[in-house]
């Protein structure tokens, strides 16, 4: 009787875990080269493989859904049972999400063609440019809005924004060095004329969980799963694989710092040819 009772309880707990997982969805957005769709039409990249490995540790089978960033952020801000990656952790978002584990650290700044002669020393100096491109819903768009800037041109994807810069539809992009490098190669464009004219700061992205309908027990389980994986040899092998691949394919200067992939420095424009 006792063994049967314990088995029943175990099945109930297991079924509860499955029920929770079935209601959970993991959202992401195109963030090349860390989140992209490969030639087989599958989601790929360091961030994708990292999250999937953490899922295994958490015994989760939740689907990973790809949406434009504005939709990802809206859903994660208003709906229950959602996780999201890669989300920049900043003061505006700090109290609105549970932060599971860091994924990448990347310098962000303003990129423009060499012919741009404006001196940019602070965020408010961006007002000197007629048009600055950014992704809709991105934290950099919000930074510009908060700074009172009105020369914002928002695009659904970074690829669209990059095309606008190359065609002189905007004067600059408020973007990342990794993103500029990736799209120049993917679009097979000569970007030797694009340079970094202002470095804003380094931001850290996370796997995060919506606070809507999320219990602290679930948060702790995911945080523990992330910690277990990052302490494993499998994580070191995964990180080494992507560090080498990004270095070989894009010439990125990347390193692992505190279990977070760090884009160490901006690439020189000559390397984008």
C-alpha positions, 0 to 999 in steps of 0.5 A: 500500500505504501509503495502504491501511494508513493507511486501515485504521488510521484505520478501526480508530481510528474503530471503537474510538472508536465502540465506546467511545461505544456503551458510554458512557451519560450520566445526569442527573436532574430539576433544574429549571430547568436540567434539565427535560422540556419540553411536547414530552416532551423533555429541555431546559434550560441544562445539557442543551443545554450537555452536548449541545453538548460531546458534539458537540465530543467526537463522542459519540452517547451517550444522555442518560438521566433517572433519580431522583438517588439512582439516578444517583448509585448507578450513577455510583459503582459502574458503568463508562463513565458520565457524570453531570450536574449533580453538586455537587463537594465534598470527599466526592466529589472523589476518586471522579469525574473532573470535566469542566467546571462547569455552574452555581453556586447558593446553597443553604439552608433555606426555610420559611414565615414563621410558622417562628420558629426561629433558624437560624445553622448546620447543627446548628440544623436540629435545632430543626425537627421535620421538614426535607425533602430529596431522597433521595441529594442532597448536602444529605441527606448533609450533614444525616446527617453533622451527626447530624440525625435530623429528615430526611424524604427524597423521591424528587423535589424536586417531592414535597418542595415539595408537602410543604412547601406542605401543612405536612408538613415545616417546611422544605426544605434546597434552592436558591433556583432550585429553590424559584422554579421549582416555585412557578411550575410548581405555580402556588402562591402562595409569598409566604409562603416565605422563606429562613431560613438560607443555607448556601453556594454549590455548583458543579455539574459534568459528571463522569465515573465513575472505573470503567473510564475511562482518563485519555485519555478524560477529557482528550478530554472536558475538551478538548471542553468547553474548546473549546466554552466558548471558542466563540461558540456557547457565548456565544449559548447562555448568553445565550439561557438567561440571558434566558429565565430572567430573563423566565420566572422573574425569576432574577438570573443571570450568567455567571462563569468560563463557569459560570452563577451564580445571583447572589442569592436572590429576594424572596418577593414575586416568587413571587406 
